Amino acid sequence: MKVNNNIIISVGQAGVQIGDMFWKTLCGEHGIDPTDGRCEGESKPKGNWNGFFSQLGEGSDSSYIPRAIFVDLEPSVIDAVKGSSPGLYNPANYISSVEGSSSNFAVANQGKGAELLDDIMSRVDAEIEKCDLPGGIIMIHSLGGGTGSGLGCLILSEIKARHPEIPLLSAAIMPSAQVSSVVTEPYNAVFALETLKNSCDACLVFDNEALFKLTQEAWLIDNPTLEDLNRLVCEVLSEVTATMRYSGYLTVEISLRELLTNLVPQPDLHFLIVSTAPLYPPDDSKFAEQSVDEMTQALFSKDYVFAKCNPLDGFFLSTAVIYRGKVADKPKADSALAKVREQLPLTNWIPTAFKIGYVNEPSLTRNKSMVMIANNTSVATVLERICEKFDQLWTRKAFANWYLDGGMTEEEIENSRNFVGSLIEAYVSSGESGKKSIEASSRISRPAPRTRPAATPPKETPPATEASPEAPVEAESSSPEPEPEPEPEPESESQVSEEPESSQAEDDLTNLPDPMEPDHNPIAKAMQEGIENASDSKD
């Protein structure tokens, strides 16, 4: 049976560092030596290893090579990866230049980065050709830096143009003032977001501000380093790809294509938030455990989301939850997720977009864990913050000369900003439509009780040919003729009728006019007039 083969492209300093950490985590989970790619004796790696590794050689001489490509304009970070794992990666898949991008999107996208594009794409094409069944390409990059944003987007656009049939997923680190040393990060991020929308099938949003807070509050690190933030991202990527690397409950694998098909209801709305539980400090995570109910509740809390937004303030367009650990816990997880689902703000126009996956193999650091991937409208708040920082710079044309000198025009810059604004509007309008659909659903499912309408005088109609045999004919009464009751004003559509009290309902019934009175029954009235005419003729 063929397994979907996935390729990881790491671009820029943050991307290369996270990618190297990610691959070493996968080596540990599958039983592969992270220094030379070998297994003990002639044993095979655990799980569906060929989803992310290719085999080189046979028997005891075989080694398992990650389907990985590392790209950076500045060579020092890639050189560090080569030194730490000399025999793990394919040397041909290290691609670097001699000078960085100076944190400038334009330089990496239109200048020095463009010069490396042919070499990069030749390695991408070579890795795709080695795949038995190309399942997807995942890019790890930061949008704040010049290389991760500029060159990363250039590569994504070229891959989509050459291989539109292969799913593309971006794991994008969004900039934050708390973890930034570059003032032009908002420029780079806004320019990159346009490509992520047009060329990617989905984008996992990792917000540096949220990562910084999580390491402080969950991992109890007072002054987190970039390595701490990278480790947090790596842990989530390991969980997200678990269904692609191990067989689950009643399933062989959940491919990247299948995952994205369930998470992206509309092509434009594909920016996804993620969370994972439990989040104990790395040294304690193997010994401290949360119950399945506690983990499930934590997944949907803003304190566990890897982007600074509150998913309960938005609407869930689609959601995927992956559980790793004992299969015996599956009924508990099903029950806990069913309870939580009833409390979530789900849109009524996608009522079944809630996918659950189970992986028997636990992670290296946790005996059981859960990860949530959600398409939630609250992600718009992350994009809005980036645009606010962008506007503060662009209104004064601060540092704009570096991008204009790099080959961009003012029109291109303003179009990129407007493009992100339209993306934010798309998420906001989806949230509004979700709210309206829920309100409409509540009115349909719980209609207001209808009251008995008040009697109104009948319109003049021709008398019927036959009268009911049970209808008595009343003689003329000396009492004054009752005045007709005024016709009630019709209720407007916006009025909601209320449930009448029982005593009022009884009064309404007793006060109904006698249907056999001439003024309220045309048949009785006609008969009464006949009797009166006959009496007059006798007189």
PyMOL commands that set and color helices and strands:
alter all, ss='L'
color gray80, all
select helices_A, chain A and resi 12-30+49-51+59-61+76-84+91-93+105-110+112-130+146-162+177-179+185-199+208-217+226-240+242-245+256-263+292-299+311-313+327-343+377-394+400-405+410-445+502-510+518-520+522-538
alter helices_A, ss='H'
color red, helices_A
select strands_A, chain A and resi 5-11+53-56+63-66+68-72+94-96+134-142+168-174+202-207+271-277+316-324+354-359+369-376
alter strands_A, ss='S'
color yellow, strands_A
deselect
rebuild
show_as cartoon
